[in-house]
């Protein structure tokens, strides 16, 4: 295992220290919790947004803490859910009295621990609501779908709504609207190595790829012979569109997300084809994101995320990002 680390047990805490040290005017850490909050938190009168989960998905989630985005991010160990106590500390640090919205990816540990933290916060008279993200169409049952890269679009849009001074109920409804209208699908060409295990989560031959991989180094739902970029993109886009109700004239946001070790060159090749496929179907791409938004350590591959935009979601997403 080759990694630029000092020791497996210090990875997350040293990452948090480095992030705050690099951005001391914007971020601060809550001691001994691996929780990062806005430097100016709590922001009076504003609904606070919190997300998090296991580490290893950077920039998610700590990289989304800031004005117009999250107020706090909670980092568990690599690919391991944070504890309820960590989440509770984040809630108490950012609550200004306007309430707190938790944005939770649909993994059993995350859902359970964020839910327990919400109950603990309610016992301390802090109003907490939650939105659970299930955007991964690789899983057929919608209730079981994993939260993947589409979660970051919830951060952006709900964050913009909270920054406008909307109420907790309004921000929750907007976040839920994004969650209900975003879908993702991923492909991996090479696995990642979780530091604690020291070995890849699965193996692939040189001519193989995994369709439908998640963000925790697990195998996909189908192993295929390696295909060219256009064919892979067409497969991912079709899987996503098959689960959406888009019409000729629909407006969408598109995200081509790198899984951690994919060159931008390749991501833009995928973006080129995805935009072409959507255009051919009469679907208007109003905003495209290409880069690393939610990774899986050094996994090689990408995911395609499509968000159906209504006027409000479009306005909030484009606010400051046009």
Secondary structure as GFF3:
##gff-version 3
##sequence-region A 1 322
A	DSSP	three_ten_helix	8	10	.	.	.	ID=ss1
A	DSSP	alpha_helix	11	22	.	.	.	ID=ss2
A	DSSP	beta_strand	27	30	.	.	.	ID=ss3
A	DSSP	beta_strand	35	38	.	.	.	ID=ss4
A	DSSP	beta_strand	48	55	.	.	.	ID=ss5
A	DSSP	three_ten_helix	62	64	.	.	.	ID=ss6
A	DSSP	beta_strand	72	78	.	.	.	ID=ss7
A	DSSP	alpha_helix	84	94	.	.	.	ID=ss8
A	DSSP	beta_strand	100	105	.	.	.	ID=ss9
A	DSSP	alpha_helix	108	123	.	.	.	ID=ss10
A	DSSP	beta_strand	128	133	.	.	.	ID=ss11
A	DSSP	three_ten_helix	142	144	.	.	.	ID=ss12
A	DSSP	alpha_helix	151	163	.	.	.	ID=ss13
A	DSSP	alpha_helix	168	180	.	.	.	ID=ss14
A	DSSP	beta_strand	182	190	.	.	.	ID=ss15
A	DSSP	beta_strand	208	211	.	.	.	ID=ss16
A	DSSP	beta_strand	222	225	.	.	.	ID=ss17
A	DSSP	alpha_helix	229	242	.	.	.	ID=ss18
A	DSSP	beta_strand	251	258	.	.	.	ID=ss19
A	DSSP	alpha_helix	264	280	.	.	.	ID=ss20
A	DSSP	beta_strand	284	291	.	.	.	ID=ss21
A	DSSP	beta_strand	300	308	.	.	.	ID=ss22
A	DSSP	alpha_helix	311	318	.	.	.	ID=ss23
###
